[in-house]
Amino acid sequence: MVVASDRHGMVRCRVIPSDEGEVIVAQYEGYCVKCREKRTFEGNVVELKNGRKAAQGSCPVCGTKMNRILGKDA
């Protein structure tokens, strides 16, 4: 497991071997609006309409969609 920190929290990455090669799954720390707590979620990196990158996933407790805006170098 690779752990890297940014100024807003920790980002953990796991490499999962599969038949088609290795898949990198990243865990991000974000705020769940429904639970009103910070949670660690597994997310995919997506590009928003304005060109910024964000991690998108679901809360492991309640299943609500969570977003975390990433830095420009992500």
CORTA-V788553 format. One record per run of one state. SS is the DSSP state (@ for helix, = for strand, . for the rest). FROM is the first residue (numbers start at 1). LEN is the number of residues. Records with the same first field share a line. If there is no record, write none. Layout:
BEGIN
SS = FROM-LEN + FROM-LEN
END
This chain:
BEGIN
. = 1-1 + 6-4 + 19-2 + 33-4 + 48-5 + 59-6 + 70-5
= = 2-4 + 10-9 + 21-12 + 37-11 + 53-6 + 65-5
END
